[in-house]
């Protein structure tokens, strides 16, 4: 599934999540993930281009990782190609440091730290989803942890709220729905959530948490909206060729849904975001810190669902970690296996809309949009699908900012000059902001 946001003046924003897969693809992932590496060695794939990440301070300090901001704390000198893959020689997050990895700057592509030396986390790496906005507050989607998906906006009497984003997104509330639901699991389902589970215990591919749906208000005040859904926790892979020690915390929790006082709204509560995914691979993993991928509660509503917990996977030859983990129903411990998805893995992406190229790492949020389209007639959406079989039907779903959803389908029938299956679907872009999802399912 691909998720993208655009804006039309006609507009919209864009982001990406993995394509739906058939049984043969799932089987391939399971077989590859079980293949062990050479005894005692881990190849992180780091080329050292991002140098040593050394963050310390004499008093508590929060640092936002925005690799594109030259005025930021890190000088904007990291991840030159913008693929969310960092090539460090070593990492040290000091005890007073909280390093925030937010999709506000990093989008919904999972974050990967490839490290040739030691990783020491004494502070906090924060990939938590933001809480949804409260009843009556400005109706804006919440930002997820990097690699995760945002929560939906609250609705009002004149317009519905919006669903959360992501493969397990929570639905929005309307006058007849009786409430909202939380985001689905990053790895497994939890009681009380109606959103679908997705992903697998191997965290191949690595997928963050989904957002909770927005609430709805029956208030006659047309300027007041329901509460927003909490955003999903992010997704992080740390691979070290020597050691990872965690005495601080790594968190990828779902954001809490926005709340209401119930005096002016029956269904104004926002759904909770689901937990994200944390995978750590090294010859040695130790420390007594905290790992958390908990799904978050809704905005204090007994009949609205919460977001599900996420997934934690730790892979080491010498496992000494004796800290705590929360939110993962079944934290997986294993020896190091395959680090990356194989080159033969299927990919589904929109490469351009009306001739405008889609960013390599779209954020998928309403303002600013990833793309701006100025057209009143249907425009072409160019789709590429490496390693997806010809004959597969691709569904393109456009969700407007007021929650209206339109789906367009097209079959993969041709290949481009590189032999990649391609298709074009012409679709109208609603005025204002819209979010785009693209997905395909097949069996081999």
N, C-alpha and C positions, 0 to 999 in steps of 0.2 A: 504494500500500500504506500502510495506517495501522497504527501500532504503539502499543499502550497497555498500561499495567501497572495492575492493580487488586489489591486485597486483600479477601479474604472472611473473615468471622468466622463467616463468608464474606467474601474480599478480593481486590485487584489494582492495578499502575501503568499509565499510558498515554503514548505519544508518536506522532508522525506522520511518515510518509514519503510521497512522491507516489504517486498512483494509477497502476496499470498503464495503458498507453495503447495505442491501436491505431495503424495506419500513418498514418491521416489526421492524428492528433494530432502524431505525430512530424514529419510533413511540414510542418504549420503552424509548429511550433517552428523548423524549419530555415529556412523562408522569412522569418519575422520576425527571426530572429537575424542574417540577412544584410543587413537594411536599415540603411544608415549614417545617423548623425545629421548635423545641419547641420555643415558644415566648421568644425572648430576649437572647437566648443562641446560641453559635456556638462552635462546637467541632472541633478543628483544627487537632486532631490526633497527636499532638506533644508529643514526649517522653522526650524532653529537652536534648537529647544526644549531640547536637551541641552547647549547652550553649547560652550565650548572644552574639549577633553580635553587637559590638560597634566599629564603625569606625569614628574617628574624626581626624582633623589635623588643624594646625594654618594657613596653606596656601593651595591653590588648589593642589590637589593630585589625581591621577588616580590609582586605584587598580584593578588588574586583578584577578578575582576569579578562581583559579585553585586548587581545593581541593586535587589534587594528588601531588602537588609540596611542599615538606617539607621545601624548601628554600624560598617559596613565602611569601607574606605579611601576609597571614592568617595561615602560618605554616603547611599547608597540613593536618590539623587535622579534617576537616569537611567531612560530608557525607561518612562515613566509608564504606558503602556498594555500593557506586557509582551509585545510582539510580536517582540522581539529585533531591532527596527529602531531605530537610534540616529541622531538628527539633530544633528550637530555643526556648529559654525562653523569649527573647525580641530582638528587632532590632532597632538600631539607626544608620542612615547614616548621618553623620554631614554635615554642609553646604558647606564645601570645598572639599567634597569627591565625586568622580565619580567612581562608582563600575561597572566594565565591566563584563557582563555575555556573553561570546562568545562561539560559537560552536567549536572554535579552541581548547578549553579545555573541554567543557561540552557536546559536541555532539548535536544531533538533538532531544534528549529527552527533553520535556518541563521541566522547573525549577519550583519546588514547595517549598515554604517556609511555614512550619507549625509552628506557633508561639503561645505559651501559654499566652504571655503578650502583651504589647503595641508594635506597629511598628511606628517609627517616621522617615520619609524620608525628610530630609532637603537638602540633596545633590541630586545626580542623580544616578539612576539605569539605566544603558545603555545596552539595548539588540538590538541595531541597527545593521543592516547588513552592511558589508564592501562594499565600491564602487568597481566596476569592474576595472580591469587593463586597462590602456589607450592603444591606437593603438601603436604597436611597442614595448611595454613593455613585460617582460617575461610572457608567457601565463600560468597563474595559476588561478584556481578557487578562487572566493572570499569567505570568511568565513561569515556565517550568525550569527545573535544573537542566543544564546543558545535556542534550541527548534525550530529553523528555518532551512532553506535549502540554500545551496550555489548557487552562480551564475555560468554560463557557461564560458568556456574559449573561447578566440577569435581564429578564424581560419585564414588560409592563402590560397594562390592559390593552394598549393599542398594538402591541407587537410582542411575539414570543421571545424568550431567551434563546441562547444558542447552546448546542451540545458542546462538550469538551472535545479536545483534539486527541488524536492517537488511535492506535489499533483497538484499544479497549475503552474508548471514550464513553463517558456517562452522558445520558440523554438529558434534554432540557425539560422544564416543567411548563405546562399550559393549563388553561382553565379546567380541562378534563383529565389531566394526567395524574393528579393527586400527589405530586412531588417529583423530586429529581433523584438521580442515582449517581453513585460515585464512579470514578474511573476504574477500568478493569485492571487486572493484575499485570505486572511486568513479567510474571513468571508462573503464577498459580492463582486460582480463584479463592476468595474468602467468602464465608457465609455473609449474606446480606447484600451482596452487590449483584446487580443484574447485567452489568457490562461484561463482555466476553474476556476470557483469559487468553493469553497469547505468549509466544516465546517458548523456550525450552531450558532444561536444566544445565545445558552446556554453555548457555549464553553465546551461542553462535547462530544467528547474528546477535549482537548486543543491542538491546532495545530498552529505552527508558519508560517511565510510567506515563499513563494517560491522564487527561484532565477530567474533572468532574463537571457535570452539567450545570447550567445556570438556572436559578430559580425564577419564579414568576410572581407578579403582584396583581391582586384584583382591586388595588386602590384606584379611586376615581381621579386621583392626581396624576395626570398623564406625564408629568415630568419626573415621577418617582418610579424607579425600577426595582425588581427583585435582586437578590444577592447573586454574586458570581460563584462559579465553581472553582475549587482549588486546583492548582496545576500539579502535574505529575513530577515525581522525582527524576533526576537525571540518570545518565549511564556513563560509567567510567571503567576503563581497563588500564591497569598499571602493570607493566612488564619490566622486571629488572633482571639483569644477568647475574646479580650477586645476592641481594638481600632486600627485603621490605620489612621495616619495623614500624609498628603502629602503637604508639603510646597515647596518642590523642584520639581523633575521631575522623571517620569518613562517613558522611551521611547523604542519603538520596531519598529523603522522605517526601511523601505526597503533601501538598498544601491543604489546609483546612478549608472547607466550604464557607462562604460568607453567611452571616447570620441576619436574623430579622427579629423584631419584637413581637410578631404575630398579631399586633393590634390592627395593623393596616394591610396585612397580607396573609393569606392562607397557605400559600405555597412558595413563599419568598426565599426559602433556604437554598443555598448552593450545595452541590454534591462535593464530596472530598476527592482529592486527587490520589492516584495510586502510587505506590512506592516504585523506585527505580531499580537499577541493576549495578552491582559492584563486582568486578572480577579482578583478582590479583594473582599474578603468576611470577614466581621467583624460585631459585634453588632453596632459599630459606625465607620463611615468613614467621616473624615473632612479634612480641609486644603484648601489652595488657590493655589496649585501648578499646574503642567502640566502633562497630560497624552497624549502620542502621538504614533500612529500606522500608520503614513502616508506611502503610497506607494511612491516609488521614481521615479524620471524622468529617461529617457534614457540619453545617452550621447549627448544631445543637437542636436536632430534630429527631424524634424517636422513630419515625417511620420513613425517613430518607436514608439511603444506603451510604456506606462509607467506601472509600477507595481500598482496594486490596493491597496486600503487602507485595514487595518485590522479590528480588533474588540476589543472593550472595554466593559467589563461587571462589574458593581459595585453592590454588594449585602450587604445591611445593614438594621437594624431595625431603626436606627437613622442616617439619611443621611444628612450631613452638608457640603459636599464638594462643594465649589463654585469656583474651579479653571477652567482651560481651557482643552479642549480635541481637538485633531486634528487627522484627518485621518480616523476616524470611521464614516461610513455613518449613523449609528443609534446606538449610545452608549446606552446600556441597563441598566436600573436601576431596582432593584428588592430587595425583602427581601431574606435573606439567604436560599439557598436550598441545594440540594444534592451536596456534595463536590467532591466526586470521582466517576469514572465510576463504575457501579456494577460489582461484580465478574463474573457475567454471560455475560459480554460484550465480543464480539468476538475479537480475537487477531490473527494476522498472522505474523509468524517469520521464518527466516532461522536459524536453530540452529547450523549447521555445514556445512563446505564445504571441501570435500575430507578428512573428519575425523577431521578437525581443527575446534574447537569451535568458534563461532562468539561471539565477546565481548557483554556483557549485554547492553552497551550503545555505539554502534559504532559511529564514527564521520562522515564517508562517504566522506573523502577527499583524494586526490591523493597521498600526500606524507607527512608523512608515511601512508601506507595503513593499514586498519584494519586487514587484513589477507594477508599472502604471501603463494601462492600456486605454487608448482614446479611440473608441469605435462603437458604433451603434448596431452594426450588422454582425452576424456570427464571424468569429475569427478562428484561424487554424491553430490547433494545439498539436505540436509535433512530439511524438512519443518514440522513445527508444527502449528496447527490451532485450539487452544482452542475455544470452543463454535461456531465453524463454522460447518455447516451441512455437513455430508458425501454426496458425489456426486457433491460437488462444484469444479469447475475447477479453478486451480491456475495458473496464468501466471507469469513466471520468465523472466525478461528482463535484458539482459546484454548490457551495453553501453560502448564501448571502449573509450579510451581517444581521439581518432580521430573522434568520433561521430558515428561509425558504431553500429547499434542496431540489436540484435538478440533476438527473443522471443521463449521460450520453455513452453509448457503447460502440466499440469499433473492434474489428478482428485484425490480428497481425497476419498480413498476407504477403508482405514484401520484405526485402533486405536492402540495406544501403550498400555503398561501395565497400565498406569494411565487413560486410556479411552480417551485420547486426539487424535483427528483426525490427521493423519500424511500422508506424501507422500515423495517420493524421485524422483528427476528428474536428469538425467545425462546430463551434458552440457559441451562443451569445454570452457575453459577460455582463452580469447585472450591474446597474449603476451603483456606485459606492464600493465598499470593501466586500470581497468574497474570499472564501477559503476553498482550496482545491484539494481533493483526494483522488488518487488513482490506484486501482487495484486490479489484480487478475488472479484467477484460480485455475489450476489445470491438474490433470493426472497423466503421468507417463506410463 
